[in-house]
Amino acid sequence: MTHDYDDIINLPHHVSKRHPQMSMWNRAAQFAPFSALAGYEDALKTTQLLR
């Protein structure tokens, strides 16, 4: 039984000669969570203070 990626799974990892490898710190930052609602937390705090 063959799977979709059986033909490429054991190939060596490509390393670019043109572009330097990105640091692990920068790679992780790309996938870090972000706040989709900028200022939402501040608005909640302000509302709580006004009550």
C-alpha positions in Angstrom: 0.0 0.0 0.0 1.4 3.4 -0.9 0.7 6.7 0.6 0.6 10.2 -0.9 4.1 11.2 0.1 6.0 7.9 0.0 8.1 9.2 -3.0 9.4 12.3 -1.1 9.5 11.3 2.6 13.1 10.2 2.6 14.6 12.9 0.5 17.2 15.1 2.1 16.0 18.5 3.5 16.6 21.3 1.1 18.9 24.1 2.3 18.9 27.3 0.2 22.2 28.7 -1.1 20.6 32.2 -1.5 18.7 32.8 1.6 20.1 32.4 5.1 18.2 30.0 7.4 15.7 31.7 9.7 16.4 31.5 13.4 14.1 29.3 15.6 13.1 32.5 17.4 11.9 34.1 14.2 10.2 31.0 13.0 8.3 30.6 16.3 7.2 34.3 16.1 5.4 33.6 12.9 3.1 31.1 14.6 2.7 32.9 17.9 -0.9 33.8 18.8 -1.9 37.4 18.2 -4.7 39.6 19.4 -7.3 39.9 16.7 -9.2 42.5 18.7 -6.5 45.1 19.5 -7.6 47.2 22.5 -10.3 44.8 23.6 -8.7 44.0 27.0 -8.3 47.7 27.7 -11.9 48.3 26.9 -12.9 45.5 29.3 -10.8 46.9 32.1 -12.2 50.5 31.6 -15.7 49.1 31.7 -15.0 47.2 34.9 -13.5 50.4 36.5 -16.6 52.4 35.6 -19.0 50.0 37.3 
